[in-house]
Each structure stands twice: as C-alpha cells, then as structure tokens.
Amino acid sequence: MKEVEYLMNTPARLPVGLVKGNGCRVTDEAGKTYLDMVAGIAVCNLGHCHPAVVEALKSQVETLFHCSNLYRIPVQERFAEMLSKNAFNGKLFFCNSGAEANEGAIKLIRRYSADKGKRGSKIITCSGSFHGRTITTVAATGQIKFRKGFDPITEGFVHVDYGSIEAVKEVLDESIGGIILEPIQGESGIRIPPSGYLEELRDLCDRSGILLCLDEVQTGFSRTGKLFAYMYENMTPDIMTMAKAIANGFPAGAIMAREEVAEVFVPGTHASTFGGNPLAMAAGLATLEVMIKEDMPSRSMKMGAYFTGRLQELKKVHPSLIEIRGKGLMIGAEFDTDISFMTKEGLARGILLNTIGDRIIRLVPPIVITESEIDMAVSLIDEILKEKGL
C-alpha cells in the first residue's frame, strides 16, 4: 500500500484508515462506520473519545504538557493515590506502555532479590504468556515465535505450564526470586487458569520467600468484570503491572508494588522521561474516576454475560464454533477450523474483529457497549459464518 510506504512493516495492517471514533463506533477516511469489537486491543474501555477523558485532556493541554519527574507533578500524585486506594495500597511508578511496565517489574524483582531477597534473581514465567516486545520482555514471554531471530536474548527466565502449581513447584529452587504471570492470558487465546490458582501461587510464594507479580496490562481496568482480575480470588500480588486501558487510549503504563518491595527503587535505579507526564495522568485520572463512579466492572460483567449468552446461541447453529470462554468483556470464541478470514470479512460488513492465530476470535469491545450493539455483532458474525458454510 502506497499509504504506508514510509512506515516499517511491523504490523499486518488491514486496508482501512481510521480517522474518528465515538463510543463503540469508528469511522474511516471514506466515511464508513464500523462497530468496534477490538477497542484498540482492550484499550478504549470507556469507548472512543469518552467526554470526561476528552475534557481532562483539553484542560491539561492548555496548562502543561511536560515538566519531568525531577519535579512534583500534582495530577500524577492524585492519580497514584486513587489507583492505590482502589487496588492493594501499593506505591506507583508510571511509564508509557505495558512492555515498559513489565520491564520495570523485572528490574524491581531483581533489585529486591539483590537487596532484600534470600533467593536468586531468576524469574518464573508461563507458557503461552505475552509480556511485551523489548528484548527482555520477549525473553520473559512464553512463546518462541516472539523470540525468533533476536538472539542473544536476556537470560534468567524459567518457563512453566500455565495454570499448573505442580509445574511451578518442580522448578522452584534457590535460584528463583519471583514469578510473573497474567491472571488471564490474552494473546494466546483468552486462557483462564483453574479457580484458586492465584491463591495457591500466593501461598507458595509466601512460603518460599519469592515475589509474585501479576501482569494486568490487558485484564485491568474493568475488562474482566472486576477492576483488576486478581480480585476474583482472595489474594493480592506483591507487584502489578498496568497499561492499555489505564488512560483510555492515551499512552501510559504503571507498576504498583507493596511498600516493602517498592522501596528498593531509589533515585538512580529506575526512571522514565515521559512516564507520568501531566497529559497521561490527567487522562488516567479521568478514566479511573468514570470507572469507579459508573461502576464499569459491574457493567463489564453484565454485558459480558449477555455477549457470552448470545455466542452460546450461535454455537448451537455453527458446529465449527467449539468453545466460548472468558470473564466480563474479555471473550474468546474458538473454532475447529481456520477463521482468519473473519477480520477482512468483518471490514466488508462494518465490524472490526480480531483473530488470534487462525482459530480464535478475541472479543474485547468497549465496556460501554449496549445489548443492541452486541446483538448486531453476533448477527454479523453469524452472517459471515453462514456464508462460509461454517
């Protein structure tokens, strides 16, 4: 495409240029509107151009863009307080993306191991995981395809089967200082671990003296029916990473850690030029305020149950649809055949769909989606499957 001849060919771009969005709808250059089931990959949880976030950015952009973390940033402090009080009372470090947040969490675990830990600095991660695309986060990621061609990658990671406590126990020795995992794996097809898995991990980490870090980059901010997915179980992590929906589309990320862990980061150990800048913090604060005030976790749970129910109806008439799984509005629909054509077929019918691999549709629409919009999405998916004889 001539339109992208000056861009590196890193994403497999679809032949559409989006220029406008509102709620669950986006519009392309030609004026065609699409129903959005992707939300920027679980980013625009409040929908595109939410009025409260737009107003917060407009107000902030007229006063201060950037001033560096060499100085206090009051809006950053307010956002940190609100985040902490609505999670597990941890201390915050702000950055710009999920990969940066996970990279920082890896440094934090290793620094803690060096300063306070009684174990080594190796970190357990899980098969099927995705933690980012920096040279270290691809090393942490439990999918070989993301590491191919980038050797030598960072050492110090041990991969185990996701959802298995026994697999963790088998590799847990004095060389291990921490565990990083996603409460629900998004990039490998909405994989949900057994109930109680996180609580068992918490207990194991406590008994072993190692840190537990949860990557809530994709699961956080009401996506799964809770503000954070760990809240489904009776536990809290030592460290939690966040990004994607944290500022409803404005680039931002964060690490939260309990105080004893956070205090090993001192001046000179970690930093970010743009992390926690006033614009990102204004957007983040407005996003979280709306989520709390309007109880977006409950809405996600309600709409997710409705969406899953409609997909179960679809499953009865399409034998190729073999499983529907998820929590809240983080849903995976798995088929027994290649359905990678769904993205382009969806574009033709006015719906944005995202496929993982060749057999799974990942459905992560804005949480503000309505029942009628869900009905429309299911109807369009049904139409495509019928046309393909599936």
Helices and strands as residue ranges (DSSP letters): G 2-4, E 18-22, E 25-28, E 33-36, H 39-42, H 51-61, H 74-85, E 91-95, H 98-115, E 122-126, H 135-140, G 144-146, E 157-160, H 165-171, E 176-181, H 197-208, E 211-215, G 229-232, E 239-242, G 244-247, E 253-257, H 259-262, H 278-293, H 296-317, E 321-327, E 330-335, H 342-349, E 351-352, E 354-356, E 360-363, H 371-387
